[in-house]
Amino acid sequence: MMTLDLPAWMAVGVLVDDLDGGRSGMVAAIGDLFDRNEAPPKMAFLLPVGGGLGWEAEIAGAAARSPGGAGEH
């Protein structure tokens, strides 16, 4: 079994700040969309809350928005 070196908070559904991109979004997928064998994953695919186009962000340049993740309003 492969061990992923991800921050403990990084999970699908968590609301994060993309510090490099200057915007926030919900994690929809973890790992490079074009290189599914990347280990450990360096990218996450984020979707903006409220709709719009998603984007890839570097996991190292992201931070959890709140301890409760996307469930908080």
N, C-alpha and C positions, 0 to 999 in steps of 0.2 A: 504494500500500500504506500502511495506517495504522500509525503508530508508537505503541506503548503506553508511557506513562511509568509503568512498574511498577518496584518494587525488583528488583534482579537475582535475588534468591532466591525471589521469588514465582512459583510454578508449581504446577500440579495435582500432588498427591501429596506435597507438602512439609508437614511437621509444623510448626505455628506456635502461638505463644502469642497469644491475643486479650487484649491488655493492658487494653483498655477493659472487656471482659466478664469478665475474671478466670478464663478457662478455656483449654484447649488443644484443638486439633483438626487434622485433615488437610484441606488445601485440596482441595475436590471440584470447584469451579468458580470462575472469575474473572469478575467483572462482576455488575451488579445483575440478579437473577433476573427482575425485572419490566420492566427497561429495558435490553434487549440492545444498544441503540445507544449506551449511555453510553461516552464516550471522553474522556479515559482512564478506565478502570474505577476506581471508588472502593471497591467492595465485593468480598468474597470469600465463598463459601459454604463453611462448615467442617463436617466431620463428626467427632463425638467418637470417639477411638480406643476400640475395644471395643464400639461400638454406641451407639445412642440417637438422639435427634433432632438434626438439623443446625441451624445458624443462620447468619445473615449477620453479617459483621464488617467494619468499615472497615479497608481495607488500611493506611491511615496509622496505625491503632492496633494493628497486628499486628507481630510480630517472629518471625523464623525461630527455631525451637526449638534446632536444632543445624545445623552446616554440612552434614551428610550428609542432612538431611531425614528423611522417614518411613522410610527404609531402615534406620535405626539403631534398636536395641532398648534 
